[in-house]
Amino acid sequence: MTDTNKNLFNLDELSGYKVADDYSDVRGWDVKDANDRTIGKVDHLLVNKTAERVVYLDVEVDEALIENGHNTYETRVSDGVHQFLNKDGENHLIIPIGMADIDDENKEVITKQIDSLTFAKAKRFRKGDVLDFDYELNLVRHYRGDNTIQSSDSDEFYNREEFKNTFRRRDME
């Protein structure tokens, strides 16, 4: 995929885009799973320019999570389960912003809907890779455990519950 087809941009790449004053800038914050286990740190906020908003957290995955990965070949193909295969150096993944909450006091992002095993089995990527819409769709299906999620266009896709930003700072309400 070329940059001309690029769907997601780091917030830092876009002039005129910034975190709104009444929202927390979570870059550099730890990300914890549903079981309170640290899975990594927020590296970037990813913006969809058509939707004109942040839609994903780009998370640099903790090495322990990668090492605790799973055996891709442990499930038989005939069982109907197809695992992702991650390569060396792929240590980033994205989380839809609506699938996370923030703890401003402790400067943490919490993903109450996703556990570390689900993250360990998620398809990762290298920092700076261009992510296509198929990757996004497959990852949301993986996080939700629902392979029936469909979307013909990204505008409709970003209106899903998974992309509703809940990062409004409590002290600004």
C-alpha positions, 0 to 999 in steps of 0.5 A, spaced: 500 500 500 502 506 498 502 513 502 497 515 497 492 510 499 494 511 507 488 511 511 491 513 518 496 518 520 500 520 526 497 526 529 504 529 529 504 528 522 498 533 521 499 540 521 492 543 524 491 537 528 492 537 536 489 534 542 483 538 544 484 542 550 478 538 554 481 531 552 487 527 555 493 527 551 495 519 553 501 519 549 507 515 553 501 512 558 501 505 560 496 501 557 493 496 561 488 490 559 482 487 562 486 484 568 490 490 570 496 487 566 501 492 562 501 490 555 505 496 553 505 504 552 501 509 547 506 511 542 502 515 537 494 517 536 492 515 529 487 520 526 483 518 520 482 525 516 476 523 513 472 522 520 477 528 522 478 525 529 483 520 533 480 513 532 486 509 534 491 508 539 498 506 537 501 502 542 508 499 543 507 492 545 511 490 552 516 485 550 513 480 556 507 480 552 510 478 545 515 473 549 508 470 552 505 470 545 502 463 543 504 457 538 501 459 531 500 452 529 497 449 535 490 450 532 488 445 526 486 449 520 480 444 520 478 447 527 476 453 523 480 458 527 486 462 523 491 465 527 495 471 526 503 470 524 507 476 527 514 477 525 520 479 528 520 487 529 513 487 529 512 490 536 506 495 535 498 494 535 492 499 535 486 499 539 480 503 537 479 509 542 472 507 544 475 500 547 479 504 552 478 508 558 483 513 561 485 513 569 487 521 569 490 520 576 495 514 574 496 516 567 494 510 564 489 507 559 485 501 561 482 496 556 477 493 560 474 489 554 480 486 552 485 481 555 492 480 555 491 473 551 487 477 546 493 482 545 498 477 545 494 473 539 493 480 535 496 481 529 502 486 530 506 491 525 512 495 525 512 502 527 511 507 521 508 501 517 502 504 513 496 500 515 490 498 510 483 498 512 483 490 512 488 490 517 483 495 521 477 491 520 480 484 522 483 487 528 476 489 530 473 482 529 479 479 533 478 484 539 470 483 539 471 475 537 466 476 532 468 475 524 461 477 522 463 484 523 462 487 516 463 494 513 463 497 506 466 503 507 471 506 512 466 512 514 460 507 516 466 503 520 468 509 524 461 510 527 461 504 530 461 504 538 469 502 538 471 509 535 467 513 540 472 517 544 471 517 551 478 521 553 474 527 555 478 530 561 474 529 568 476 536 570 474 539 564 466 537 565 
